[in-house]
Amino acid sequence: MSHTSTQVGAEHFQYLAQRTAGDDAFLVQLKAAAIQAGIPAIQVAPEQISLLAILLRLISAEQVVEVGTLAGYSAIGMARALPADARLLTIEYSPKHAEFAATWVAKSDVAQVVEVVQGSGQNILPTLPDDSIDAVFLDADKAGYPAYLREAMRFVRPGGLIMADNAFAFGQLFDEKPTDPEVGAVRAFNDFIPTIEGLKAVIVPIGDGLWVGVKE
Ligand SMILES: C[S@@+](CC[C@H](N)C(=O)[O-])C[C@H]1O[C@@H](n2cnc3c(N)ncnc32)[C@H](O)[C@@H]1O
């Protein structure tokens, strides 16, 4: 059996995106309204939502935490994969983003599931009880990821998921002179994850690279 991998390029990304469910009318409206409100279009790709939703279903997730709400796109996408009595807590530092997201969550089909909390991951994650969460999705300040991961290893239950976006550093992972100030933090986090005992993780090359890990 060959161990040669296919080199995934832009064509593959386009190909798989075209074969994955896209946004429904509500999410299309949410994105347009976010741009109108001056919120940057830096949400995850629709195919990442598909993968997150499948993974949450596979582990029968009921308690989910997200760090980095932005406009609420990924929170709503993930919440749709959860049962009606589940809870998805999404943490957003920017008051403007949190208010926008809360407004759109309230209008969505998962208003009873999603709770938008304005605050920082640094302050809120330590308040979560041990082994109480089925899955966490990190999609916020990259310098904060190592501390978020350490916390996640405490509050995620055994068999739960720890996922983090932007492993490919906004497309600048291998740039000699990256322009994005967070590239260094992403590289450091990518090197840090494999050192964590009790976490089996892999980068899934969709969107901007999605770390998917299971806590043993
Ligand atoms: C890439 S966006 C999140 C996108 C969102 N997950 C989605 O796909 O729809 C990152 C968000 O993290 C927020 N953020 C930055 N630092 C944060 C922190 N320390 N705690 C919580 N949120 C933070 C930013 O304000 C921004 O809205």
The ligand as an ORCA input file, in Angstrom:
! r2SCAN-3c Opt
* xyz 0 1
  C     -12.262     34.398     13.224
  S     -13.431     35.259     14.200
  C     -14.543     33.975     14.688
  C     -15.349     33.424     13.531
  C     -16.509     32.541     13.953
  N     -16.047     31.419     14.752
  C     -17.220     32.004     12.734
  O     -16.623     31.151     12.039
  O     -18.356     32.414     12.443
  C     -12.544     35.585     15.683
  C     -13.356     36.306     16.758
  O     -12.665     36.146     18.000
  C     -12.866     37.312     18.768
  N     -11.841     37.355     19.824
  C     -10.586     37.850     19.761
  N      -9.943     37.697     20.919
  C     -10.810     37.067     21.753
  C     -10.720     36.617     23.105
  N      -9.616     36.783     23.811
  N     -11.802     36.004     23.641
  C     -12.937     35.822     22.900
  N     -13.072     36.246     21.639
  C     -12.018     36.849     21.058
  C     -12.759     38.431     17.738
  O     -13.350     39.633     18.222
  C     -13.499     37.823     16.549
  O     -14.862     38.188     16.563
*
